[in-house]
Amino acid sequence: MNNIDTFDTATLWLALPEIFLLSAIVVVLLLDLFLTKPFKQVTYYLTQLSLLITAILAFNLIGEPKSILFGNAFILDDMASVFKIFMAGSTMVALVYTRHYLTEHKLFRGEYFVLVLLAMLGMMVMVSGYSLLTLYLGLEILSLSLYALIAIARERAGAVEAALKYFVLGAIASGLLLYGMSMIYGISGSINISDIATFSANATLASREMLILNFGLVFLVIGIAFKLGAVPFHMWVPDVYQGAPTSVTMFLSTAPKIAAVAMLIRILVEGMGAMHAYWSDLLMVLALLSIALGSVVALMQTNIKRMLAYSTISHIGFILLGFVTGVISGYGAAVFYVLVYILMSLAAFGMIILFNKQGFEADKISDFKGLSKHSPWFALMMLVIMLSMAGVPPFIGFYAKLFILQQVVSAGFISIAVIVVVFAVISAYYYLQVIKSMYFESSDKAMTTTATMDVKLILSINAVLILMVGIFPDFWIKLALSLF
Amino acid sequence: MNSEQTIFYILSFWFIASSLAMIFARNAAKAVLFLVLGFFSAAGIWILLEAEFLAITLILVYVGAVMVLFLFVIKMLNIDKSTLRAKFAGYLPLGLIVALIIIAEMTLVLGGAQFGLEVMPSPAKHGADYSNITVLAMQLYTTYVYPFELAAVVLLIAIIAAITLVHKKEATYKKQNISEQVNVRAKDRVRLVSIASPPKEKK
């Protein structure tokens, strides 16, 4: 009974974004109950407003000195604040598309937005987690909301199947993660990231302690790899991406990736940075397998959502490769890659949602046939997105890949870099295939869009950003590097 | 071997045995009952660890509420056992290999050499006046207040998700409109129809 922390309310404001978001969730949830049908849109606008305010609150906390509160369970540093802003921003963009999708497919329900906000809260907890317990709880908040979001289209057999698969595999991954955490706790005697860091950095560790640390580490890496969808723990990714409603797929493939990378940074880099030699080998295998499988299997896909799922797997491989290098600039490159990936992924899924109509999902590659004739502007946008994903200069995807490869080469893994480049070239084929069917094939069936102006505008800005940031990448690269 | 160790081994044996029996049980209801036994044994081990409150909670919440609910669900669902068995047999060889490898690796790592009493002394016992619940409460609302709140959020999500996925609008439920019932007038409910009486038959 002696080690009770005094609870200091004066530091509470450092967690203001989280506190505000949770209050906003409760308000939106209750308000939605009393809104009659013509006013249902209010829920959407309130959700956007809460996300905006959360982002502003997080922005205000940039530059605060690194502080750890709530009994060493919560950390506020620049990385947490910047990640929170990007997650809120990408969720806001995703919600613009989501509204169009939900109204077209008659899935518009207030609970959808509440669940998105709850997932956002879970991600913020993960990003700011400084003990294994809070990281795990954040992950569970995120995962539970995502399971429900996928199953929200319960009339579709594909969505229910995807939700069930994701749920079962997610539960196994959580179990593995918890098992690894229990091992780390068992040997180091603490669930605190800083305590674990001091323990694992201790040079006089007995070999039995090292063994248990390693044992726990393997389970932690597997758990994180499951959540990221790295090969060989990727089985759920294609099915979930294809089966889930496209708006959920879009959300799933964007902000949660930042949260998963943040968790990786907190646990592996900050908590077990001293054991880098052990976990970098594991990540290397995961990264290479992901890039190889993601690049090759995507060639056979005819469904564009499934193709993007495999493309995600290979992008995750690149991100993991940044952590293999073990230097700060390598971690910075990985963070830069995540942010770039999110920008591209939002645009790519936005493109699919744009052409969604009641009873029609534009999710076949053949649906995009002859798009350049029917709507040349959006065909051009898709061209930009696909070229950027393939890593063609001057688009931003090129710099992300280049930056990672630079770090990999300077860390001395030249053969790895060569293999990765070969697979990147192979993967260019399937991105170009989409461009080919847009520009060089014709179709009588013109895809038209019923989307409102905001969707078109956001999509265009997004695609232009891919080009603009590609031409002036300095700010983003500096931002990513400044986080460590 | 002192009495505490004997109790520990008995409980552990039943814990492992009932867990195995649960996995291999052919009947889902039996599997649930084996799980109940497993929970009881785990609760016993927790009492040995002086975590009385957790042990009682495990029995009250999991055995008393969750598992009973499970039994009801299993009895209500008509689970086709034969298809389940067929899938199970198909995956058995691969699953067995993976399980054996994991067991072998875990026994190599988690043996007495790593967690034995020589390297990790057993924690000191508390006196009779020690209250597990007091300590738990003190910690829960001070040091662990943040995780505690987050756990509450998890529960909130569970509620929202469950209702979202199960609730169907209009289709399944009928509700009373009380103001309509109160304001009802006789002419809304009773319709007077004048029917021409048939001519009387002459006798």
Contacts between the chains, C-beta under 8 A, distances in Angstrom:
chain1	res1	chain2	res2	distance
A	1	B	134	7.0
A	1	B	135	5.6
A	1	B	138	6.1
A	3	B	143	7.7
A	4	B	138	5.6
A	4	B	139	7.1
A	4	B	142	5.0
A	4	B	143	6.6
A	5	B	142	5.5
A	5	B	143	4.8
A	6	B	142	7.7
A	7	B	142	5.6
A	7	B	145	6.7
A	22	B	153	6.8
A	29	B	160	7.1
A	70	B	145	6.6
A	70	B	146	3.7
A	71	B	142	7.2
A	71	B	143	3.8
A	71	B	144	6.4
A	71	B	145	7.4
A	71	B	146	7.0
A	73	B	144	7.4
A	73	B	146	4.8
A	73	B	147	6.1
A	74	B	146	5.7
A	109	B	164	7.3
A	111	B	160	6.1
A	111	B	163	7.7
A	111	B	164	4.3
A	114	B	160	6.1
A	115	B	157	7.5
A	115	B	160	6.6
A	115	B	161	7.1
A	115	B	164	7.2
A	118	B	153	7.1
A	118	B	156	7.5
A	118	B	157	5.3
A	118	B	160	7.3
A	121	B	153	6.6
A	122	B	153	7.9
A	125	B	150	6.1
A	131	B	147	7.8
A	133	B	144	7.7
A	133	B	147	5.0
A	134	B	146	6.5
A	134	B	147	5.7
A	134	B	150	6.7
A	137	B	147	5.8
A	137	B	150	4.2
A	137	B	151	6.5
A	137	B	154	6.7
A	138	B	150	7.1
A	140	B	154	5.7
A	141	B	150	6.7
A	141	B	153	5.7
A	141	B	154	5.8
A	141	B	157	6.3
A	144	B	154	6.6
A	144	B	157	4.7
A	144	B	158	6.7
A	144	B	161	6.4
A	145	B	157	5.6
A	145	B	161	7.3
A	147	B	161	7.1
A	148	B	157	7.3
A	148	B	160	7.3
A	148	B	161	3.5
A	148	B	164	6.0
A	148	B	165	6.4
A	151	B	165	5.5
A	152	B	164	6.4
A	152	B	165	7.4
A	154	B	165	6.2
A	186	B	115	7.4
A	206	B	119	7.9
A	208	B	113	6.1
A	208	B	114	4.7
A	208	B	119	6.5
A	211	B	109	6.0
A	211	B	114	6.3
A	212	B	109	6.9
A	212	B	114	5.6
A	212	B	115	8.0
A	215	B	109	4.8
A	215	B	110	7.6
